[in-house]
Amino acid sequence: MANVPTFSGKDSVFRLFSNGIEIVLLAKTWELGPNCTNVNDGVNGEDRDRLQTITNYYEGTLTCFQNDLKALNALLSNTANNDAEALPFDQAFVASFKIIGGPKNNFIGKEMTIDNWRENQGGRTERVMLTIPFRCRYFDPIASAG
């Protein structure tokens, strides 16, 4: 097998969709994975338990650079909408990954909620960062163009 380099952060892009508005997130760090319930059933004296993993939902965190306030305003608008007891905004995110020497692959997180987000700054010369923890019911591949 050829020594193909792994793809890096420059090869991934995250987009937040909230109430019909698309916001490109300048992610510095991110993580994403399933939230699972691990099941083990001891059955009729068998020597080992029968195992199962049940995926409850997906969860993750994006920590993003800020070059404008679009993402922060979208989060505040979502909070105001929830406070008004209006119908929840339709929210989703798309993650795009460009594999070196290969195609772009896109994934969508659907039926998404945004949890306890944080705007933060480490110091006078540090970049302002927005941390967005989220959960979504589904995380699936979607058709990619090119």
N, C-alpha and C positions, 0 to 999 in steps of 0.2 A: 504494500500500500504506500502511495506517495505521501511525503511529509507535507500535508496541507495545513496551513496555519488556521487556528481557530478564529472565529469572528469575535469582534470586540464591541465596546460600547458605541463606537462610531457607526456600527452596522445595525443599531437598533433605535427605533423611534416609537414613542408612546403618544397617543392622541386620546384626549378626553372628550366625550360627547355628552353634553348636559343641556336638556331643554332645546335640542336642535342646534346648539352651538358647538362647533369643533374648535378645540384648543390643543395646539401642539405643546406637549410638556417637554421641557429641556431636562430630562432625567439625568442626574449624576449617578445615583445608585437606585437599585430597585430589587425587589424580591417578590416572588409569586409562587404559590403552591396550594395544594388541596388541604382542606381541613377535614380530617377523617375520624371516624369512630372505628377503633380496632376491636373486633369481636373474636372471642375464643370460647368455644362450646366443648365441654367434656361430654362425650357420648358413650354410654353403655360400656364403661371400663376399657375403652380404647387407650393405647399407651400414650397417645398425644392428643391434644385438643384439635378440633377442626377450626381452622382460621378463616377469617373474612375481614376485609376492609370495606367500610361503607363511606363513600365520599359525601360529605354534608354540603359543602360549597367550596369555593376558592377564596383565598385571601392573599393580600399582598400590601406592599408599601412602596411608594415612589417618593424619592427625595429629589426635588427639582430646583434648578437655577431659576431666577426670576429676571426676565428682561422687560416685562410689563406686568400689569395687574389683572390680565384676563382670567387666569386661573383662580386667583383670590376672589375676584368679583363673582365668578361663577359659583364658587363655594358659598359665598355670602348670600347670593341670590337663592340658592338651594335651601339654605337655612331659613331665609325669610319666607319662602314658599311653604316649608314645613310648619313654621310658626303660624302662618295664616290658615293652616289646616286645609290647604288646597290639595288637589290631586298631586301625588308625587311626580317630580320630573322624571322623564325617561332618561336614564343614564347608562353609559357603556364606555368601554375603552377599547382601543385597538392597539395591539403591539405588532410592529413590523420588524422583521429580522432579515437582513441581506447576508446570505451565506456566501463566503468568498468563492468566486468562480461558479456560483450557482444562482438560483432564482431568489426572489424576495418571497418570504413567507409571512402571512398575516394571520393573526389570531384575535378573536373578539371575546371580551368579558361582558356578558349580558346580565340584565336584572341586577344592577350594581347599586350598592350603597356606599357612601363615603363616610368614614367614621371620624374619629377625633383628629382632624388635620391640625397642623402647626406651622406657623410662619416663624422663621428663626434666623438669627444672625450671630455668628460666633465672635465677632469683634469688628473694630472700625474698618479694617482692610479686608475682611472676609465677605464673601458673596452672601446675599440674602437668599435663603433656601425655603422652599415650601415642601413640607412632608405630608403626603396624602395616604393614609391607610384606607384600604377599601376591601369590600367583600362583594362577590358576585356569585349568582347561582350556577352560571355556566361559563366555561372557558373552552372555546372551540376554534379549530382552524377555519379560515374562510378563503374563498377563491382569491387568487392573487393574479394581478396583471403584470407580467414581466418580472 
